[in-house]
Amino acid sequence: MIMELRTSEARTLQHDVWHKVKIPIKNRVAVQKLRYLIRKGISDHKRKKMWLIITGAQENMKNLKLHDLYEEKLHQIFGEKIPRRIEKPPLFGGELKYEPHYLTIMGEDACKRILCIIGMEYPDINFCPFMPDLVNVFLHYLSEENTYYIIHTIFSRAKEEEYIHIFLSLKEFSAFVKTFNDIVRMQLPKIWKRLQSLGIDCSPFAEKWFRHLFVDYLPYPTMLHLLDSFLSEGVKILYRVGLALLKLHNREIMHCQDASQIVNLLHQLSSQDFNETKLMKTAFQFHLSRKHYNRYHRKTKTKLNDLISPCDVYYRPKVIGVTNSFPDYVWETIYEWLPPRHRIQDPSRIFNSEVSGYSFKNFLKSLSGYSPTLVVLRSGEGNVFGLYMDSPWNAKGNPFIGSTESYLFTLLPDVEHFRWKEGQSENFLYVDQDGFKMGVDEINIGLHIKEDWCGSSETCEIFENKPLNGTTTSFTITTIEAFIFN
């Protein structure tokens, strides 16, 4: 109760001080003049203004006249119709956890839209694990548009100058985490020796703290206090808070008798009750010179030369021709299945049975010369499934066409795809005037469609697929659609 009272009193005093302070409008001036006040935490009613200023977003918006940029980016990425639902936004190696942030459904959707835009705007930045949490936190204080501008500014500055507020690669982040061992050894030698004697490495628990900016590990108001300094001074605040947690629990650490006890304690440190003011005061008692940090960081980084960041390019497809066979957001999953070289192309519908009719001859004619193609079928039972073919279709019947990139899939009721199994036959697609067969082994056919649009699907060894129409092996097709990629 005393702890809560102290924290409450501190926040009241903080509010009064920030109410009187005159805030410079220039980024560098604000950071220099208000550094020690920021370290004590920015008052809630000033956070929106201060975050925009200390990150440089306010100046960036004014100088570059960014006020219409966000709307342009939305339409550039999603087309004229902004999707209601986004299933798989880029996460930059992080996680999308809404529970700690208490966002509304509208807030969650805004977060996904921003992540999609940043993912496409900065395809070379493929690992920044706290990006989803950062966007979620900003949305508590800023509009969707301003949240994008502040993230855009941080990324732009990180690429153009010595700005260490974020990590741009897995190698950078891993080196930062592993350097924490050296920082603990230098700043808390007794604790470090105790951890070493029990065979404990600091990296695993530090990685959990740092990759989420302590979200879900510290009380939310404390995490916001940390974020104030993070935006003002950079990533060293993560080290400082980590060191403070260890120092404030020095006695418990020293009394642990084995590795399992200390591991449990370290994972619970930040979830225990503590005085926020005391934690942050302790954190800033640690002197971390840039010289020492850079030396340890370079030393660790040289050991990670072979560490390669994941490099998936995010692209949100703009569908040309509306499909009624499945919801638009399913395209996100379909694009995950595509070979990488086709993930930056938009799907265009070239055949639709509701418009073009059910002539099998016309169906083949519409596909002639195109590669790759995606054929989507709806059965009388309401199931939706189909095939991806990476080679041009032909109606000669010989030989089989396609390669190991071809696959079968289901979209409704389940979303799943079935790739070629190594070592199996390469009898992918056989086409003639009587229909087509996909996945032909010695016994079964993965998908067989006749020219009258009656068909069947069985488990075949080539794809090890489940029957695409569920428990009903034979079926009649009611809707046929075919897409190419431009």
C-alpha positions as CSV (number, residue, x, y, z in Angstrom):
1,M,0.0,0.0,0.0
2,I,2.9,2.3,0.8
3,M,4.5,1.5,-2.5
4,E,1.3,2.4,-4.4
5,L,1.0,5.7,-2.4
6,R,4.6,6.6,-3.3
7,T,4.0,5.9,-7.0
8,S,0.7,7.9,-6.9
9,E,2.4,10.8,-5.2
10,A,5.3,10.7,-7.7
11,R,2.8,10.8,-10.6
12,T,0.9,13.8,-9.1
13,L,4.2,15.7,-8.7
14,Q,5.2,14.7,-12.2
15,H,1.9,16.1,-13.6
16,D,2.4,19.4,-11.8
17,V,6.0,19.8,-13.1
18,W,5.1,19.0,-16.7
19,H,2.1,21.3,-16.5
20,K,4.5,24.2,-16.0
21,V,7.4,23.2,-18.2
22,K,8.0,25.0,-21.6
23,I,8.6,22.4,-24.2
24,P,11.1,23.3,-27.1
25,I,9.7,22.5,-30.5
26,K,13.1,21.3,-31.9
27,N,14.0,17.7,-31.4
28,R,17.6,18.0,-30.3
29,V,16.9,21.0,-28.1
30,A,14.1,19.2,-26.3
31,V,16.2,16.1,-25.7
32,Q,19.1,18.1,-24.3
33,K,17.1,20.5,-22.1
34,L,14.6,18.0,-20.8
35,R,16.7,14.9,-20.5
36,Y,16.6,14.6,-16.7
37,L,13.0,15.5,-16.5
38,I,12.2,12.8,-19.2
39,R,14.1,10.3,-17.1
40,K,11.6,10.9,-14.3
41,G,8.8,10.1,-16.7
42,I,6.7,12.2,-19.0
43,S,3.2,13.1,-17.6
44,D,0.4,11.3,-19.4
45,H,-1.1,14.6,-20.7
46,K,2.2,15.6,-22.3
47,R,3.2,12.2,-23.8
48,K,1.6,12.7,-27.2
49,K,3.4,16.0,-27.8
50,M,6.7,14.9,-26.3
51,W,6.9,11.6,-28.2
52,L,6.3,13.4,-31.5
53,I,9.0,16.0,-30.6
54,I,11.8,13.9,-29.2
55,T,11.6,11.3,-32.0
56,G,11.8,14.1,-34.6
57,A,8.4,13.2,-36.0
58,Q,6.9,16.7,-35.4
59,E,9.7,18.4,-37.4
60,N,9.5,15.7,-40.1
61,M,5.8,16.2,-40.5
62,K,6.2,19.9,-40.8
63,N,9.3,20.0,-43.1
64,L,8.2,17.3,-45.5
65,K,4.5,18.1,-45.4
66,L,3.6,14.5,-44.5
67,H,-0.1,15.1,-43.6
68,D,-1.5,13.4,-46.7
69,L,1.2,10.7,-46.9
70,Y,-0.6,8.1,-44.8
71,E,-3.8,8.2,-46.8
72,E,-1.7,7.8,-50.0
73,K,0.2,4.8,-48.5
74,L,-3.1,3.1,-47.5
75,H,-4.4,3.2,-51.0
76,Q,-1.0,2.4,-52.6
77,I,-0.8,-0.8,-50.5
78,F,-4.5,-1.9,-50.3
79,G,-6.0,-0.3,-53.4
80,E,-9.2,1.7,-53.3
81,K,-10.9,-0.7,-50.9
82,I,-9.2,-0.8,-47.5
83,P,-9.7,-4.3,-46.1
84,R,-11.8,-4.7,-42.9
85,R,-9.7,-7.6,-41.8
86,I,-6.0,-8.3,-42.0
87,E,-4.9,-11.7,-40.9
88,K,-1.1,-11.8,-41.3
89,P,0.7,-8.4,-41.1
90,P,4.5,-8.4,-41.0
91,L,5.8,-8.8,-37.4
92,F,9.5,-8.1,-38.0
93,G,10.4,-11.1,-35.9
94,G,8.1,-10.1,-33.0
95,E,4.7,-11.1,-31.8
96,L,1.3,-9.5,-32.0
97,K,0.0,-9.6,-28.5
98,Y,-3.0,-7.4,-27.8
99,E,-3.8,-8.5,-24.2
100,P,-1.1,-6.4,-22.5
101,H,-2.1,-3.3,-24.4
102,Y,-5.9,-3.5,-23.9
103,L,-6.6,-2.1,-27.4
104,T,-10.1,-2.1,-28.9
105,I,-10.9,-4.1,-32.1
106,M,-10.5,-0.8,-34.0
107,G,-7.1,-0.3,-32.4
108,E,-6.0,-3.8,-33.3
109,D,-7.0,-3.2,-37.0
110,A,-5.1,0.1,-37.0
111,C,-2.0,-1.6,-35.7
112,K,-2.2,-4.2,-38.5
113,R,-2.6,-1.5,-41.2
114,I,0.5,0.4,-39.9
115,L,2.6,-2.8,-39.8
116,C,1.6,-3.6,-43.3
117,I,2.6,-0.2,-44.6
118,I,5.9,-0.2,-42.7
119,G,6.6,-3.7,-44.0
120,M,6.2,-2.7,-47.6
121,E,7.9,0.7,-47.2
122,Y,11.0,-0.8,-45.6
123,P,11.5,-4.3,-47.1
124,D,15.1,-4.4,-46.1
125,I,14.4,-4.0,-42.4
126,N,13.4,-7.6,-41.6
127,F,14.1,-7.9,-37.8
128,C,12.8,-5.4,-35.2
129,P,11.0,-7.6,-32.7
130,F,9.5,-4.9,-30.5
131,M,7.9,-3.1,-33.5
132,P,4.4,-4.6,-32.9
133,D,4.5,-3.6,-29.2
134,L,5.8,-0.1,-30.1
135,V,2.9,0.4,-32.5
136,N,0.4,-0.8,-30.0
137,V,1.8,1.5,-27.3
138,F,1.8,4.6,-29.6
139,L,-1.9,4.0,-30.5
140,H,-2.8,4.6,-26.8
141,Y,-1.7,8.2,-27.2
142,L,-1.6,9.0,-30.9
143,S,-3.9,8.8,-33.9
144,E,-3.4,6.0,-36.4
145,E,-1.9,8.6,-38.8
146,N,0.5,10.1,-36.2
147,T,1.5,6.6,-35.1
148,Y,2.6,5.8,-38.7
149,Y,4.5,9.1,-38.9
150,I,6.4,8.5,-35.7
151,I,7.4,5.0,-36.8
152,H,8.3,6.2,-40.2
153,T,10.5,8.9,-38.7
154,I,12.3,6.4,-36.4
155,F,13.0,4.0,-39.2
156,S,14.2,6.8,-41.5
157,R,16.6,8.2,-38.9
158,A,17.8,4.8,-38.0
159,K,18.9,4.2,-41.6
160,E,20.3,7.6,-42.3
161,E,22.3,8.4,-39.1
162,E,23.7,7.0,-35.8
163,Y,20.3,6.5,-34.2
164,I,20.3,3.4,-31.9
165,H,16.6,3.4,-30.8
166,I,15.8,0.3,-32.9
167,F,17.5,-2.7,-34.3
168,L,17.4,-3.3,-38.1
169,S,18.7,-6.9,-38.2
170,L,18.7,-10.2,-36.2
171,K,22.5,-9.8,-35.9
172,E,22.3,-6.4,-34.3
173,F,19.6,-7.5,-31.8
174,S,21.4,-10.8,-31.0
175,A,24.7,-8.9,-30.3
176,F,22.8,-6.4,-28.1
177,V,21.3,-9.3,-26.0
178,K,24.6,-11.2,-25.7
179,T,26.5,-8.0,-24.7
180,F,24.3,-7.8,-21.6
181,N,26.4,-10.6,-20.1
182,D,29.5,-8.3,-20.3
183,I,27.5,-5.4,-18.9
184,V,26.4,-7.4,-15.9
185,R,29.9,-8.7,-15.4
186,M,31.2,-5.1,-15.4
187,Q,28.4,-3.4,-13.4
188,L,27.3,-6.2,-11.0
189,P,30.4,-8.5,-10.5
190,K,29.1,-10.3,-7.5
191,I,25.7,-11.2,-9.1
192,W,27.5,-12.1,-12.3
193,K,29.9,-14.5,-10.4
194,R,26.9,-16.1,-8.6
195,L,25.1,-16.6,-11.9
196,Q,28.3,-18.1,-13.5
197,S,28.7,-20.5,-10.5
198,L,25.3,-21.9,-11.2
199,G,25.9,-22.1,-15.0
200,I,23.4,-19.3,-15.8
201,D,23.7,-17.2,-18.9
202,C,21.9,-13.8,-18.8
203,S,20.9,-13.9,-22.5
204,P,17.7,-16.1,-22.4
205,F,15.8,-14.0,-19.9
206,A,17.3,-10.7,-21.2
207,E,16.1,-11.6,-24.7
208,K,12.5,-11.9,-23.4
209,W,12.7,-8.5,-21.7
210,F,14.3,-6.7,-24.6
211,R,12.4,-8.1,-27.5
212,H,9.1,-6.8,-26.0
213,L,10.5,-3.6,-24.4
214,F,9.5,-5.2,-21.0
215,V,5.8,-5.2,-22.1
216,D,4.0,-7.9,-20.1
217,Y,7.1,-8.0,-17.7
218,L,6.7,-4.6,-16.1
219,P,3.5,-2.9,-15.0
220,Y,2.2,-0.8,-17.9
221,P,2.8,2.6,-16.4
222,T,6.4,1.6,-15.6
223,M,6.9,0.4,-19.2
224,L,5.7,3.8,-20.4
225,H,8.2,5.5,-18.1
226,L,10.9,3.3,-19.7
227,L,9.7,4.1,-23.2
228,D,10.0,7.8,-22.5
229,S,13.8,7.4,-22.0
230,F,14.0,4.8,-24.8
231,L,12.7,7.4,-27.3
232,S,14.9,10.1,-25.9
233,E,18.2,8.4,-25.2
234,G,18.1,5.0,-27.0
235,V,18.4,1.3,-26.2
236,K,20.8,1.7,-23.3
237,I,17.7,2.2,-21.0
238,L,17.0,-1.5,-21.6
239,Y,20.3,-2.4,-20.1
240,R,19.8,0.0,-17.2
241,V,16.4,-1.4,-16.3
242,G,17.7,-5.0,-16.6
243,L,20.6,-4.2,-14.3
244,A,18.3,-2.4,-11.8
245,L,16.0,-5.5,-11.6
246,L,19.0,-7.7,-10.8
247,K,20.4,-5.2,-8.3
248,L,17.1,-4.7,-6.5
249,H,16.8,-8.5,-6.2
250,N,20.4,-9.1,-5.2
251,R,19.5,-10.9,-1.9
252,E,17.1,-13.4,-3.5
253,I,19.6,-14.2,-6.3
254,M,22.4,-14.8,-3.7
255,H,20.2,-17.2,-1.8
256,C,19.3,-19.4,-4.7
257,Q,20.9,-22.9,-4.4
258,D,20.6,-24.3,-7.9
259,A,20.1,-23.3,-11.5
260,S,16.4,-24.1,-11.5
261,Q,15.7,-21.8,-8.6
262,I,17.6,-18.9,-10.2
263,V,16.0,-19.4,-13.6
264,N,12.5,-19.3,-12.0
265,L,13.5,-16.2,-10.0
266,L,14.9,-14.4,-13.0
267,H,11.8,-15.0,-15.1
268,Q,9.6,-13.6,-12.3
269,L,11.7,-10.6,-11.2
270,S,9.9,-8.0,-13.3
271,S,6.4,-9.4,-12.5
272,Q,6.9,-8.9,-8.7
273,D,5.7,-5.8,-6.9
274,F,8.2,-3.0,-6.7
275,N,8.5,0.7,-6.4
276,E,8.6,2.2,-9.9
277,T,10.4,5.4,-8.8
278,K,13.0,3.3,-7.0
279,L,13.5,1.0,-10.0
280,M,14.0,3.9,-12.5
281,K,16.2,5.8,-10.0
282,T,18.4,2.7,-9.6
283,A,18.5,2.2,-13.4
284,F,20.0,5.7,-13.9
285,Q,22.6,5.2,-11.3
286,F,24.4,2.8,-13.7
287,H,26.9,4.7,-15.8
288,L,27.1,3.1,-19.3
289,S,29.6,4.9,-21.4
290,R,29.2,4.7,-25.2
291,K,32.8,3.8,-25.4
292,H,32.5,0.7,-23.2
293,Y,29.2,-0.3,-24.9
294,N,30.6,0.0,-28.4
295,R,33.6,-2.1,-27.4
296,Y,31.6,-4.9,-26.0
297,H,29.1,-4.7,-28.8
298,R,31.7,-5.0,-31.5
299,K,33.4,-7.8,-29.7
300,T,30.1,-9.8,-29.5
301,K,29.1,-8.9,-33.0
302,T,32.2,-10.3,-34.6
303,K,31.2,-13.7,-33.2
304,L,27.9,-13.5,-35.1
305,N,29.2,-13.0,-38.6
306,D,27.4,-16.1,-39.9
307,L,24.0,-15.1,-38.4
308,I,21.6,-14.3,-41.2
309,S,18.4,-12.4,-40.7
310,P,15.2,-13.7,-42.2
311,C,14.4,-11.8,-45.3
312,D,10.8,-12.3,-46.3
313,V,9.4,-9.5,-48.4
314,Y,5.9,-8.4,-47.3
315,Y,3.4,-7.5,-50.0
316,R,-0.3,-7.0,-49.6
317,P,-2.0,-8.2,-52.8
318,K,-4.5,-5.9,-54.6
319,V,-7.0,-8.3,-56.2
320,I,-8.1,-7.4,-59.7
321,G,-11.6,-8.9,-60.0
322,V,-13.6,-9.7,-56.8
323,T,-13.9,-13.3,-55.9
324,N,-17.0,-14.7,-54.1
325,S,-15.4,-18.0,-53.4
326,F,-13.5,-17.0,-50.2
327,P,-13.0,-13.8,-48.1
328,D,-10.4,-11.3,-49.3
329,Y,-8.2,-11.8,-46.2
330,V,-7.4,-15.4,-47.2
331,W,-5.2,-13.9,-50.0
332,E,-2.7,-13.2,-47.2
333,T,-2.3,-16.9,-46.6
334,I,-2.3,-17.8,-50.3
335,Y,0.6,-15.4,-50.7
336,E,2.6,-17.1,-48.0
337,W,2.4,-20.3,-50.1
338,L,3.6,-18.6,-53.3
339,P,7.2,-18.8,-54.4
340,P,8.9,-15.6,-53.2
341,R,9.4,-14.2,-56.7
342,H,5.6,-14.0,-57.2
343,R,4.8,-12.4,-53.8
344,I,5.2,-8.9,-55.2
345,Q,2.7,-9.4,-58.0
346,D,-1.1,-8.8,-57.9
347,P,-3.6,-11.5,-58.7
348,S,-5.9,-10.9,-61.6
349,R,-8.9,-13.1,-62.4
350,I,-9.0,-14.3,-65.9
351,F,-11.9,-16.8,-65.7
352,N,-15.1,-16.8,-63.7
353,S,-17.8,-19.4,-64.5
354,E,-20.5,-17.0,-63.4
355,V,-19.5,-14.7,-66.2
356,S,-17.7,-17.0,-68.7
357,G,-20.0,-20.0,-68.4
358,Y,-19.0,-23.6,-67.8
359,S,-17.4,-24.6,-71.1
360,F,-14.2,-26.6,-70.3
361,K,-12.8,-25.6,-73.7
362,N,-13.2,-21.9,-72.9
363,F,-11.6,-22.5,-69.4
364,L,-8.5,-24.0,-71.0
365,K,-8.4,-21.3,-73.6
366,S,-8.4,-18.6,-70.9
367,L,-5.4,-20.2,-69.2
368,S,-3.4,-20.7,-72.4
369,G,0.0,-19.2,-72.3
370,Y,-0.2,-18.0,-68.6
371,S,2.2,-19.1,-65.8
372,P,1.8,-19.3,-62.9
373,T,-1.9,-19.8,-62.4
374,L,-4.2,-20.4,-59.4
375,V,-7.4,-22.3,-60.0
376,V,-10.1,-22.1,-57.3
377,L,-13.1,-24.4,-57.3
378,R,-16.3,-24.5,-55.1
379,S,-18.1,-27.8,-54.8
380,G,-21.8,-28.4,-54.3
381,E,-21.1,-29.1,-50.6
382,G,-19.7,-25.5,-50.2
383,N,-16.1,-26.6,-49.9
384,V,-13.5,-24.4,-51.6
385,F,-10.2,-25.9,-52.9
386,G,-7.9,-25.9,-55.9
387,L,-4.4,-26.0,-57.3
388,Y,-1.4,-23.8,-58.0
389,M,0.4,-24.6,-61.3
390,D,3.7,-23.0,-62.1
391,S,3.8,-24.0,-65.8
392,P,1.7,-23.0,-68.8
393,W,-1.4,-25.3,-69.3
394,N,-1.7,-27.3,-72.4
395,A,-4.3,-29.7,-73.8
396,K,-2.1,-32.2,-75.5
397,G,-2.3,-34.8,-72.7
398,N,1.4,-35.6,-72.8
399,P,3.6,-35.1,-70.9
400,F,2.7,-34.2,-67.3
401,I,3.3,-30.5,-66.7
402,G,4.4,-28.6,-63.6
403,S,7.3,-28.8,-61.2
404,T,7.9,-29.3,-57.5
405,E,6.6,-25.8,-56.8
406,S,3.0,-26.9,-57.8
407,Y,0.6,-27.8,-55.0
408,L,-3.0,-28.5,-54.0
409,F,-4.9,-26.5,-51.4
410,T,-8.1,-26.1,-49.5
411,L,-9.6,-22.7,-48.5
412,L,-13.0,-23.6,-46.9
413,P,-13.7,-25.0,-44.4
414,D,-9.9,-25.3,-43.7
415,V,-7.1,-23.3,-45.0
416,E,-4.2,-25.7,-45.9
417,H,-1.9,-26.5,-48.7
418,F,-0.2,-29.7,-49.8
419,R,3.3,-29.6,-51.4
420,W,5.1,-32.3,-53.3
421,K,6.8,-34.8,-51.1
422,E,10.4,-35.4,-51.9
423,G,11.1,-38.8,-53.4
424,Q,7.6,-39.2,-54.9
425,S,6.6,-39.2,-58.5
426,E,6.5,-35.9,-60.4
427,N,3.2,-36.6,-62.2
428,F,1.8,-33.2,-61.4
429,L,-0.8,-32.0,-63.9
430,Y,-2.2,-34.0,-66.9
431,V,-4.6,-32.1,-69.2
432,D,-6.6,-33.2,-72.2
433,Q,-10.0,-32.4,-73.7
434,D,-11.7,-34.7,-71.2
435,G,-10.5,-32.8,-68.1
436,F,-7.4,-32.6,-65.9
437,K,-5.8,-34.6,-63.2
438,M,-3.5,-33.2,-60.5
439,G,-1.3,-35.6,-58.5
440,V,-1.5,-38.9,-60.2
441,D,0.1,-41.8,-58.4
442,E,-0.3,-45.6,-59.0
443,I,-3.5,-45.8,-57.0
444,N,-5.2,-42.5,-56.4
445,I,-5.5,-39.0,-57.9
446,G,-5.2,-35.9,-55.7
447,L,-7.7,-33.9,-57.8
448,H,-9.6,-35.1,-60.9
449,I,-11.9,-32.7,-62.7
450,K,-13.8,-33.9,-65.8
451,E,-14.9,-31.7,-68.7
452,D,-18.5,-31.7,-67.3
453,W,-17.2,-30.3,-64.0
454,C,-17.9,-33.5,-62.0
455,G,-14.8,-34.5,-60.0
456,S,-13.2,-36.5,-57.2
457,S,-10.4,-36.1,-54.7
458,E,-8.4,-38.7,-52.8
459,T,-5.2,-38.8,-50.8
460,C,-2.3,-39.2,-53.2
461,E,1.3,-40.1,-52.3
462,I,2.7,-37.2,-54.5
463,F,1.2,-34.5,-52.2
464,E,0.1,-36.5,-49.2
465,N,-3.1,-34.4,-49.3
466,K,-6.3,-35.1,-47.5
467,P,-9.3,-35.4,-49.8
468,L,-10.0,-31.8,-50.8
469,N,-13.8,-32.1,-50.5
470,G,-13.8,-33.5,-47.1
471,T,-15.6,-36.8,-46.5
472,T,-17.4,-36.6,-49.9
473,T,-14.9,-38.0,-52.4
474,S,-17.0,-37.3,-55.5
475,F,-18.6,-33.9,-56.1
476,T,-19.9,-31.5,-58.7
477,I,-18.2,-28.1,-59.2
478,T,-20.6,-25.1,-58.9
479,T,-18.0,-22.2,-59.3
480,I,-14.7,-22.1,-61.2
481,E,-12.3,-19.2,-61.0
482,A,-8.8,-18.8,-62.3
483,F,-6.1,-16.2,-61.5
484,I,-2.8,-15.1,-62.9
485,F,-0.2,-12.9,-61.3
486,N,0.8,-9.5,-62.8
